[in-house]
Amino acid sequence: QVQLVESGGGLVQPGGSLRLSCAASGSILNFYTMSWYRQTSGKQRELVATITNSGIVNVADSVKGRFTISKDNAKNTVYLQMNSLQVEDTAVYYCNAVRLTIIRYDYWGQGTQVTVSS
């Protein structure tokens, strides 16, 4: 069973930075993509950034230029570097991994809270 464990969330002032980590229980090269999503109360989960197993990245327009997704294959870990944080970035951030065989399998972490407040 695949396990994804997020860490690195917390309280930060506007303009500050945080780095989230998502550690997988197995090789992340087995996944087609790994992504970060976020969700606030009453809203749908929003895709923030994705990185493919070959290293191609895609970042949502709302965080482009501020957030960076990266991975360390040797550590089976994906990161989300968040700079210039804004109050609107407050959310629970979830790690997602997609495995593609005949069908698609989605795996999710438990989420980590990020709160941006003065």
LOLUM-103749 format. One record per atom (N, C-alpha, C, O, CB): residue in one letter; x, y, z. Coordinates in pm, whole numbers, plus 50000, padded with zeros to 5 digits. Glycine has a CB too. Example, Ala and Ser with C-alpha at 12.3 -4.5 7.8 and 13.67 -1.06 7.14 Angstrom:
A513194943150780 A512304955050780 A513204967050780 A514244966850846 A511314955350905 S512854977550708 S513674989450714 S512905000350787 S513415011450804 S514084994050572 
END
This chain:
Q500844988150000 Q500005000050000 Q500885012450000 Q501805013650081 Q499045000150122 V500595021649909 V501375033949898 V500995043450010 V499815045450039 V501155040649761 Q501995049150073 Q501765059450174 Q502495072150135 Q503655071850094 Q502215054650314 L501795083250150 L502365096450126 L502255104350256 L501175105450314 L501655103850007 V503355109750301 V503365116950428 V503875131150404 V505035133250366 V504235109550534 E502995140750427 E503375154850410 E503925160450540 E503595155750649 E502165163250363 S504765170250527 S505285177650642 S505705191550596 S505815194350477 S506485170050708 G505925200350695 G506435213650663 G505425224850672 G505785236550657 G506995213450529 G504175221550697 G503175232050710 G503345239750840 G504135235950926 G501775226150702 G502585250550852 G502655258350974 G502085272250955 G501395275050856 G504075259351022 L502385280851049 L501935294851048 L503085303651001 L504205302651051 L501425299251189 V502795312350906 V503815321350854 V503175334850825 V501985335650794 V504485315450726 Q503955345350836 Q503455358750806 Q503395361150656 Q504145354850581 Q504335369350873 P502545370050611 P502525373450468 P503905377750420 P504615385150488 P501505384650441 G504265372850302 G505585375450249 G506625365050287 G507735365050233 G506045388650294 G506275356250377 G507205346050423 G507265334050332 G506625333650227 G506835341650561 S508045324150374 S508265312150293 S508075299550378 S508285299550499 S509665312350231 L507685288950310 L507615275650369 L508015265650262 L507865268150143 L506185272550425 R508535254250307 R508795243250215 R508065230950266 R508295226150376 R510315240450200 L507165226050181 L506455213750213 L507205201850154 L507825202750048 L504995214250159 S507125190650226 S507725178250178 S506665167350174 S505755167050256 S508905173950268 C506805158550077 C505915146950066 C506805134750046 C507415133049941 C504885148549948 A506865126450147 A507695114450142 A506825102450106 A505805099850170 A508415112150277 A507245095250003 A506515083349958 A507135070750017 A508335070350046 A506505082549805 S506295060550034 S506775048050094 S507565039549996 S508245030050036 S505615040150147 G507495042849868 G508255035549768 G508855045149668 G508825057249688 G507385025349698 S509385039849560 S510035048249461 S509025057349391 S507995052649341 S510765039649358 I509325070149389 I508415079549323 I508525078349170 I507685083849099 I508715093949367 L509515071449121 L509605069248977 L508525059848927 L508285058748807 L510975063648941 N507845053049020 N506735044348982 N505475052248950 N504515046748897 N506455034549092 F505485065048983 F504305073248962 F504445081348834 F505525086248802 F504065082449082 Y503345082648763 Y503335090548641 Y503495105348674 Y504275112448610 Y502035088248562 T502755109948772 T502885123648820 T502805123948971 T502235115149035 T501795132548758 M503385134449028 M503165137849167 M502785152549173 M503365160749102 M504415134749256 S501825155649258 S501265169049258 S501005173849400 S500945166049495 S499995169449177 W500845186749409 W500345193249531 W498995199549498 W498845206549398 W501355203949585 Y498035196949583 Y496725203149578 Y496525210849707 Y497235208649806 Y495595192549557 R495555219949706 R495175226549829 R493665228149836 R492975228249734 R495865240249840 Q493185229249957 Q491745230249977 Q491445238850098 Q492055237350204 Q491125216249994 T490495247850080 T489985255650192 T488545251250218 T487905244950134 T490055270950162 S488065254550335 S486735250050378 S485665254650279 S485595266450244 S486415255450519 G484855245350234 G483745248650147 G484095249950000 G483235252949918 G483135261050191 K485365247649967 K485795248949828 K486335235649776 K486705226749853 K486865259949814 Q486355234549644 Q486915222549583 Q488425222549596 Q489075232949607 Q486495221449435 R488965210549593 R490405209349597 R491005215049468 R490525212349358 R490825194649616 E492065223149484 E492655230349371 E494055224949343 E494855223149434 E492715245649401 L494345222349216 L495675217849176 L496635229649181 L496385240149123 L495645211649034 V497745227749252 V498735238449268 V499925236349175 V500335245449105 V499205239149413 A500475224249176 A501665221649094 A501805206649072 A501405198549155 A502945227449161 T502395203248957 T502595189248919 T503995187448865 T504545196248799 T501545184748816 I504565175748895 I505845172048834 I505715157748784 I505235148948856 I507035173448935 T506145155348660 T506065141948603 T507285133748643 T508255138948698 T505925142648450 N507235120748613 N508375112348649 N509615115948568 N510735112548606 N508045097648629 S509435122848456 S510585127448378 S511025141448415 S511985146748358 S510265126748232 G510315147748510 G510755160648560 G510065172748499 G510455184148527 G512175161948539 I509075170648416 I508335181848358 I507405187548466 I506705180148535 I507525177348232 V507415200748477 V506615207048583 V505535215948524 V505655221048413 V507515215148677 N504495217548601 N503405226548565 N502905232748694 N502655225748792 N502265219148488 V502745245848694 V502345253248813 V501125261648782 V501035267648675 V503505262148865 A500175262048874 A498965269948856 A499305284748841 A500255289748900 A498005267848974 D498505291548761 D498745305848738 D498715313848868 D499435323748883 D497715311448641 S497885309448962 S497715316949086 S498975317049174 S499115325549262 S496555311149165 V499885307649150 V501095306849231 V502365307749147 V503465306849200 V501105293949311 K502205309449017 K503365309848928 K504305321248967 K503865332448993 K502925311348781 G505585318248971 G506575328149011 G506815328549161 G507765334849207 G506165341648964 R505945321949238 R506095321649384 R506335307649437 R507085305849533 R504865327649450 F505715297749376 F505825283849421 F506655275849320 F506585278049199 F504415277449440 T507445266549373 T508255257749289 T508095243449337 T508215240649456 T509755262149290 I507835234349243 I507765220249277 I509045213549229 I509555216549122 I506505213449213 S509545204349312 S510755197049274 S510705183249340 S509835180549422 S512045204849317 K511645174749302 K511665161449362 K513085156249377 K513995160449305 K510845151749279 D513235147249470 D514515140449491 D514215125549480 D513675119449573 D515175144049632 N514555119749366 N514215105749342 N514895096449443 N514335086349483 N514615101649201 A516095100049482 A516835091549576 A516175091149714 A516255081149785 A518275096549589 K515525102149749 K514845103049879 K513355099949869 K512645100149969 K515045116849940 N512885097149748 N511455094449726 N510595105549783 N509575102949848 N511055081049788 T510995117849760 T510345129349820 T510105140149715 T510935142649627 T511185134949935 V508935146249726 V508575157649642 V508425169749733 V507965168649847 V507245154949561 Y508835181249682 Y508825193449761 Y507955204049695 Y507755204149573 Y510255198749780 L507455213049778 L506795225049728 L507395236849803 L507115238949921 L505235224349745 Q508215244349733 Q508805256449791 Q507825267849768 Q507475270949654 Q510205259749730 M507405274149875 M506415284749866 M507035297749918 M507375298850036 M505125281149947 N507165307349830 N507725320349864 N506665331149849 N505635329149785 N508955323449776 S506935342649907 S506015354149897 S504585349849929 S503655352949855 S506075360449756 L504435342850038 L503125337450072 L502125348550101 L502465358950158 L503225328250193 Q500885346050060 Q499805355550077 Q498715349250164 Q498635336950177 Q499235359949939 V497895357550222 V496805352650305 V495935342650228 V495425332950283 V495945364350357 E495785345350098 E494945336750013 E495545322749993 E494865313849943 E494725343349878 D496795320950030 D497415307750018 D497085298650136 D497435286850136 D498925309250006 T496415304050234 T496015296050350 T495095284650306 T494085286950240 T495305304750455 A495475272450343 A494725260650301 A495365248250362 A496445248850421 A494665259450145 V494675237150346 V495305224250372 V495915219550240 V495235219150137 V494265213650429 Y497165216150244 Y497885211950124 Y498035196750125 Y498445190750224 Y499285218850116 Y497685190750011 Y497705176249997 Y498685171949889 Y498785178249783 Y496305170949966 C499375161349917 C500235155049818 C499445144349745 C498665136949805 C501505148949885 N499645143549615 N498955133849530 N499955126649442 N500895132749390 N497875140849444 A499745113749425 A500565106049333 A499645098049242 A498645092449287 A501555096549409 V499975097649115 V499165090649015 V499965079248954 V501075081348903 V498665100248905 R499395067448960 R499985055848893 R499075052048778 R497875050448796 R500175043848991 L499665050648660 L498885046948543 L499235032948498 L500385030048464 L499115056948429 T498235024148498 T498395011148437 T497305010248331 T497285018448239 T498294999248544 I496415000848341 I495245000748254 I494275011448301 I493575017748221 I494564986748252 I494235013448431 I493395023948488 I494285033148571 I495445030348597 I492245018048575 R493685044148611 R494425054048691 R494185051448839 R493055049448882 R494005068548653 Y495275051648916 Y495175050849061 Y495685064049119 Y496785068549086 Y495985038749117 D494905069949206 D495305082049277 D495575078549424 D494795071549488 D494215093049266 Y496685083549474 Y497025082049615 Y497145095949677 Y497615105349614 Y498355073949632 W496705096949803 W496685109849870 W497365108950006 W497295098750074 W495255114949885 G498005119950043 G498505121350179 G497405126450270 G496285128850227 G499705130650183 Q497765128150397 Q496765132150496 Q496555147250498 Q495585152050557 Q497175127350634 G497435154750436 G497315169250431 G498125176150540 G498345170650649 G495875173350443 T498565188150509 T499275196350607 T498745210650598 T498575216150489 T500835195950582 Q498485216550714 Q497875229850719 Q498925240650698 Q499975240650762 Q497145231950852 V498615249850609 V499425261850590 V498545273850621 V497485275650560 V500015262750444 T498965281950715 T498225293850753 T499115306050736 T500195306850795 T497695292850898 V498645315450655 V499375327850632 V498585339050699 V497475342350658 V499585330650477 S499185344650801 S498475354750879 S499475363450953 S500555358950993 S497495348150979 S499095376050970 S499935385251047 S499505385251193 S500095392351275 S499875399550988 
END
